[in-house]
Amino acid sequence: MLAHERACEAELADVLAVEIDAGRLPDLAALRARFRPEETPIPNVAVDLVPLGAYDELAGIFAVPANSNSGVAA
């Protein structure tokens, strides 16, 4: 799971092989620390919201009158 989450399968396999060849059990905490992702700050995203009245204006533009026959085939 560590290799999959960090996309470091080949490098992790090499480290594990060295540890096993040396007769040592891999230290999971050390491996997690070594392969943890770099800490990057969460970007600040500004979103300008449209006034709600704009949606009412859009709805009025595309409204179909109640007495319209636009749904009836000719």
C-alpha positions as a printed Julia matrix, in Angstrom:
74×3 Matrix{Float64}:
   0.0    0.0     0.0
   2.86   2.39    0.77
   4.32   1.95   -2.71
   0.95   2.45   -4.37
   0.03   5.56   -2.39
   3.4    7.2    -2.97
   3.97   5.91   -6.54
   7.44   4.69   -5.58
   7.18   0.97   -6.29
  10.61   0.52   -7.91
  12.54   2.59   -5.38
  10.79   0.92   -2.44
  11.51  -2.51   -3.92
  15.22  -1.62   -4.15
  15.31  -0.48   -0.51
  13.49  -3.62    0.64
  15.89  -5.83   -1.32
  18.91  -4.18    0.31
  17.42  -4.62    3.79
  16.5   -8.27    3.2
  19.9   -9.03    1.61
  21.55  -7.55    4.72
  19.47  -9.88    6.9
  17.4   -7.07    8.42
  13.65  -6.71    8.64
  12.43  -3.51    7.01
  11.43  -0.77    9.46
   7.97   0.36    8.36
   8.14   3.66   10.27
  11.47   4.5     8.63
  10.13   3.58    5.2
   7.05   5.77    5.71
   9.26   8.67    6.76
  11.59   8.17    3.79
   8.84   7.9     1.18
   6.34  10.36    2.58
   5.23  13.01    0.12
   6.71  16.46    0.35
   4.54  18.79    2.33
   3.0   21.34    0.03
   0.73  24.1     1.2
  -2.9   24.0     0.19
  -3.44  26.73   -2.39
  -5.7   29.61   -1.53
  -8.48  29.73   -4.11
 -10.69  32.79   -4.38
 -14.12  32.29   -5.9
 -16.24  35.24   -6.94
 -19.87  34.29   -6.46
 -22.54  35.62   -8.78
 -25.46  37.41   -7.12
 -28.48  35.12   -6.84
 -30.6   37.6    -8.8
 -28.56  36.75  -11.91
 -30.09  33.27  -11.91
 -33.58  34.75  -11.87
 -32.65  36.84  -14.9
 -31.36  33.77  -16.74
 -34.48  31.79  -15.9
 -36.63  34.6   -17.29
 -34.76  34.6   -20.59
 -35.34  30.9   -21.24
 -38.84  30.6   -19.78
 -41.45  29.01  -22.04
 -44.91  30.57  -21.72
 -47.55  28.31  -20.19
 -49.82  28.6   -23.25
 -47.03  27.78  -25.71
 -47.46  24.87  -28.16
 -43.71  24.38  -28.58
 -43.97  20.8   -27.26
 -46.66  19.81  -29.81
 -45.42  18.26  -33.05
 -46.61  19.93  -36.26
